[in-house]
Amino acid sequence: MSDLLEALTILWKYIAGYHEKYPLHCEHDVLFVCGIDFSIMDHKTIKKLIEFGFIPGIDDDWDTVEAMLGKNFDWDDMTEEEWKKISPNITACMHSYRYGSC
């Protein structure tokens, strides 16, 4: 539970607009935090959120990431250069299978 609270506290700094009031969405076994401004989020923050079980974008973005970075791409090993390349091309959400259960 403490990891979830810490992750949400970090994400709160990057949520804008409509999503400030309604940032969370749960669908089946996936928790989404929406309205994330990736343009102001640095690579170290993303790496920390990945450690907490959150993945950038939505699960449908995987095809985009794979097309840009190859089939062997792994979020755990993502570099700063890779993040800069994909961040403008993915949905402004983070999602987690670790915390999602409806």
N, C-alpha and C positions, 0 to 999 in steps of 0.2 A: 504494500500500500504506500509506503514512503517513496518508492521509486515513481509510482504513478503521480503522486502529489508533486514531487520535484519536477518531473517532466512537464506537467501541466503548468506549473509556475514558470518554467522556462518558456514554454509555448505562448503563454499569455502576453509576453512582451512583443510578440510578432503577429498578433491577431489584430485585424483592422476592419472597420466598417460594420456592416450588418452582423458579422460574425462575432463582434465583441459581446453581443448580448446572447447569441445562440451559436456557440462554437462547436458543440459536440453533436455527433450523430453516431448511432450504433445500428449496424445492419448485420444480422445473423451473428457471426462470431468476430466482427471487426469493429473496433472503435475508431472513429474519424474525428480529428480536430481540424476544422476548416477555417479558411480565411487567413492562411499563413502568408506573410510577405517574405518570400525567400530572398528577395533582392537585398534585404538588410540582415540576413542570417548568415553567419560565417561558418566555415567548414568545421571548426572545433565544436560549435554548438550542435551541428547536425550529428557529428560523431558521438557526442554525449547522449543525444536523443535516441540514436540507434542502440546504444548500450542499454537504454531504458526500455527498448522494445518497440520504438516508433520508427516507421519507414517513411521517407519523403514521398509525397504524391499519393495517388490512390493505386489500388492493385492493378487497374487497367493501364497505368502508366508504364508497366514493366516492358511492354513491347517497344515503347519509345526509348527507354533506357537501354534496352538490349540492342536496338538498332544503332544507337549512338556509340555505345561502349563495348559491344560484343557480348556473346553468350556467356563468357566466363566472368562477367562483372559480378562483384560481391559488395554489398553495402558495407560490410565490416572492414573491407580493405580499400574503400573509396578514398581517392586522393583529393586534394584541394582543386586541382585542375579539372578532374572529372566532375566535381560538384559544380564548378563554375560553368561547365559545358552543359550539364543537364538541368540545372535549377530553373532556367527560364522556360524550359520545355515540358515541365510537369505540372500537374494540378496543384493548386495552392492549399494543399491539405497534408496532414501526416496521418498515418493509419497504423493500428497495432492489432495484431492477433493475440498478443499477450493479455490485453485488458478487455478485449471485446467478448462479451457474452450476454446475449439478450434472453 
